């Protein structure tokens, strides 16, 4: 079981973590503060870029005030303009890097993993947090390639969550184009409906139909046990009639049954016929019938 929307939070600049106001399992909204870094080096670069920008603006203003029509004066006005544009770009880049010192939540979700604490050194490529959306979960199953033809995209298949005792219906949304050489299976992803209690990482079972058969399915609550007998009551002509059944494999809250009422009735009629047959009397004087 995995979340359809998951984000790993990594810094873009180096720095010590000074603030980490979230805890594991906390719900956050988009834009909430997650991490603050002490980026003194980036702040120094911002000051350096702003100083270079002020110098470039001064040089450009000096050249633009030059009204001498000579060619050297006109040639000198081009280079200061390019230096001014480069200084502005450098200052904007430095300010953007400084903004990366404050990391905010990009999505609404839950803090699923926390791999850093206050005082740790953050650097690009190191994961600090992981956010997941618990409302949209997905089951990833390895399906044998021999039955993959019965799992088309868009099909709805039964999913069983053993830890919660839930029977859900998932929709096939993605099928991997390549099969695993070792296991000869293909990864299939199914979207699951929002259900209380479901969590990322839980184990689920996917039922793939491989054959079709006619079975009588009844709710578990309809099966009545009397001793070693399993009974169901059938409404017929406005009256309840009892039927003996043989429960098969359970499917959630339903039983797959095989009705034995007809065979039971036949055996019952034969037994009653034997009991109703008159017994012959034995006369003690009749040697052929004497015991």
WOBELJO-V815506 format. One record per pair of residues at least 4 apart in sequence whose ideal C-beta (glycine too) atoms are under 8 Angstrom apart, sorted by the first residue. I is the first residue (numbers start at 1). J is the second residue. If there is no record, write none. Layout:
I:J
I:J
This chain:
1:137
1:138
1:139
1:140
1:161
1:192
1:198
1:199
1:200
1:201
1:202
1:203
1:204
2:6
2:137
2:138
2:139
2:140
2:200
2:201
3:109
3:112
3:132
3:133
3:134
3:136
3:137
3:138
3:200
4:133
4:136
4:137
4:138
4:191
5:107
5:109
5:132
5:133
5:136
6:109
6:112
6:130
6:131
6:132
6:133
6:200
7:106
7:107
7:109
7:130
7:131
7:132
8:127
8:129
8:130
9:34
9:35
9:103
9:127
9:128
9:129
9:130
9:131
10:124
10:125
10:126
10:127
10:128
11:15
11:35
11:37
11:100
11:103
11:122
11:123
11:124
11:126
11:128
12:97
12:100
12:124
13:37
13:39
13:42
13:97
13:100
13:101
13:124
14:37
14:39
14:41
14:121
14:122
14:123
14:124
15:37
15:38
15:39
15:40
15:41
15:42
15:101
15:121
15:122
16:37
16:38
16:119
16:120
16:121
16:122
17:35
17:36
17:37
17:38
17:116
17:117
17:118
17:119
17:120
17:121
17:122
17:128
18:36
18:37
18:38
18:118
19:33
19:35
19:36
19:118
20:34
20:35
20:36
20:116
20:117
20:118
21:33
21:34
22:26
22:28
22:32
22:34
22:111
22:114
22:129
23:111
23:114
24:111
24:112
24:113
24:114
25:110
25:111
26:110
26:111
27:109
27:110
28:32
28:34
28:105
28:108
28:109
28:110
28:111
28:131
29:105
29:108
30:104
30:105
30:106
30:107
30:108
31:104
31:105
32:104
32:105
33:102
33:103
33:104
34:103
34:104
34:105
34:128
34:129
35:102
35:103
35:116
35:122
35:128
35:129
36:101
36:102
36:103
37:100
37:101
37:102
37:103
37:122
38:101
39:43
39:97
39:98
39:100
39:101
40:44
41:45
42:46
42:94
42:97
42:98
42:100
42:101
43:47
43:98
44:48
45:49
45:94
45:97
45:98
46:50
46:91
46:94
46:95
46:97
46:98
47:51
48:52
48:94
49:53
49:87
49:90
49:91
49:93
49:94
49:95
50:54
50:91
50:94
51:55
52:56
52:87
52:90
52:91
53:57
53:84
53:87
53:88
53:90
53:91
54:58
55:59
55:87
56:60
56:80
56:83
56:84
56:86
56:87
56:88
57:61
57:84
57:87
58:62
59:63
59:80
59:83
59:84
60:64
60:80
60:81
60:83
60:84
61:65
62:66
62:80
63:73
63:76
63:77
63:80
64:77
66:73
66:76
66:77
68:73
69:73
69:74
70:74
71:75
72:76
73:77
74:78
75:79
76:80
77:81
78:82
79:83
80:84
81:85
82:86
83:87
84:88
85:89
86:90
87:91
88:92
89:93
90:94
91:95
92:96
93:97
94:98
95:99
96:100
103:128
105:109
105:131
106:131
107:131
107:133
108:133
109:131
109:132
109:133
109:134
110:131
110:132
110:133
110:134
111:129
111:130
111:131
112:130
112:131
112:132
112:200
113:127
113:129
113:130
114:128
114:129
114:130
115:126
115:127
115:128
115:129
115:130
116:120
116:122
116:126
116:128
116:129
122:126
122:128
132:200
134:198
134:199
134:200
135:194
136:191
136:194
137:192
137:194
137:198
137:199
137:200
138:173
138:189
138:190
138:191
138:192
139:159
139:170
139:189
139:190
139:192
139:204
139:206
140:187
140:188
140:189
141:187
141:188
141:189
141:190
141:204
141:206
142:180
142:183
142:185
142:186
142:187
142:188
143:147
143:148
143:151
143:185
143:186
143:187
143:188
143:206
143:208
144:148
144:184
144:185
144:186
145:179
145:184
145:185
145:186
146:184
147:151
147:208
147:210
148:175
148:186
148:188
150:208
150:209
150:210
151:155
151:157
151:172
151:175
151:188
151:208
152:172
153:172
153:173
153:174
153:175
154:171
154:172
154:173
155:171
155:172
156:169
156:170
156:171
156:172
157:169
157:170
157:172
157:190
157:206
157:207
157:208
157:209
158:167
158:168
158:169
158:170
158:206
158:207
159:167
159:168
159:169
159:170
159:190
159:192
159:204
159:205
159:206
159:207
160:166
160:167
160:168
160:204
160:205
160:207
160:252
161:165
161:166
161:167
161:168
161:198
161:202
161:203
161:204
161:205
162:203
162:204
162:205
163:202
163:203
164:197
164:198
164:202
166:195
166:197
166:198
167:251
167:252
167:253
168:192
168:193
168:195
169:193
170:190
170:191
170:192
170:206
171:190
171:191
172:188
172:189
172:190
173:189
173:190
173:191
174:188
174:189
175:186
175:187
175:188
175:189
176:186
176:187
176:188
178:186
179:184
179:185
179:186
180:184
180:185
180:186
180:187
188:206
190:206
192:198
194:198
198:202
215:248
215:256
215:257
216:245
216:256
216:257
216:258
216:259
217:251
217:254
217:255
217:256
217:257
218:222
218:223
218:232
218:245
218:254
218:255
218:257
219:223
219:253
219:254
219:255
220:250
220:253
220:254
220:255
221:253
222:232
222:233
223:230
223:231
223:232
223:245
223:247
223:255
223:257
224:230
224:231
224:232
224:233
225:229
225:230
225:231
226:231
229:244
230:244
230:245
230:246
230:247
230:257
231:242
231:243
231:244
231:245
232:242
232:243
232:245
232:257
233:240
233:241
233:242
233:243
234:240
234:241
234:242
234:243
235:239
235:240
235:241
236:240
236:241
243:259
243:261
244:259
244:260
244:261
244:264
245:255
245:257
245:258
245:259
245:260
245:261
246:257
246:258
246:259
246:260
247:255
247:256
247:257
248:255
248:256
248:257
248:258
249:256
250:254
250:255
250:256
251:255
251:256
260:264
261:265
262:266
263:267
264:268
265:269
266:270
267:271
268:272
269:273
270:274
271:275
272:276
273:277
280:289
282:286
282:289
282:290
282:291
283:289
283:290
284:290
286:290
